[in-house]
């Protein structure tokens, strides 16, 4: 390891809790920076995201305006305001421009490419204005990929940017930022000699550009780091990843142990710990009430909380749920929104089996926590899963995960062995509905054996899913740059 320590880091991404988030990326940007700071006190770590409409007034009230300037995006001259606030020792910046970010939803506009190109240009331009030139620019997912490309293709020729290193993290390779070449210079401000940097499969691919330009590429679990180098998981990028394999490291995500804590969580009716799990059953009957299910103590509640997208394993669930709820004495609850076909399917199932299936088509953080606490079994049969946070949160709340052995699910959940009582969940390998059903059956059988279930649940609750060890791995990676 080298002697020079990295002290100044700027995280760039499209979302961060508690300000604006739609998924796991937001959780990571909301909790990893503070964990890094916890692991190295002298670290000056800052985060920048867009100033979306959805950021609440109570968060806005804590912010201060830092500066404003004009960003030139090709022929456009756009206003840019920078706001900031402190959270757990970390400075968060917000890039303000109402034309780009005053929208009813964070993603999905026709001009997302232009919106995030503006954001990325603004991030590099803001550095002299805020007087902060980081040692490491750490960009997350395609929306911030252009910061890596701009740094290496344009800004590094200026003194202050010349020593800056770039790290790029892939949270999900399925979203790459793919555009036609007609906007290479007009929107992305790239020159024709930059074309080969971003070109992939006849298109502009921003993720590919960041992979090529970054000094270090990370992804959110060691297993996913291997998987994305294979055709099955790479969404087409395996060649470029295999060529850059020396840059790749997989570091598992953690969860925020203060926010997710069954001992103190204000969203729960009753609190409990790994040592004393008794009150969890009260949270269970509350949950059954919420979903209009019979309050039966001994019937296991199987839960899913997820974006309703087929790669989360819903093909399997759809194939087998009806058989499962009619053949087994179980209750099934689901919270999530997403693909219309899946929403329709689950509404139909809830209507048909009102005592066994409970469905809420919503994104609701309080209810999510009540489910993590009140359920017995947590199902995550993903087709691919870069890391997955829900299986870790469920474990922390003593809800035993049943997962497919893929990505970070494989790294975090080890099958329970009744002989030596090791393992913290139930797993299955093949992406097949009956293999999933078999895993659920194994979980239900264990659930009926009170002694075994208690030791499995205790293993789940006591597995360390905090950021502690991963924060140290990130710091080592930065120091080695
Ligand atoms: C993405 C991935 C998820 C991961 C999260 C945070 O949402 O799909 O598996 O946990 O990013 O890295």
Boltz pocket constraint, residues with backbone or C-beta under 6 A from the ligand:
constraints:
  - pocket:
      binder: B
      contacts: [[A, 23], [A, 24], [A, 25], [A, 28], [A, 171], [A, 172], [A, 220], [A, 253], [A, 385], [A, 386], [A, 387], [A, 388], [A, 389]]
      max_distance: 6.0
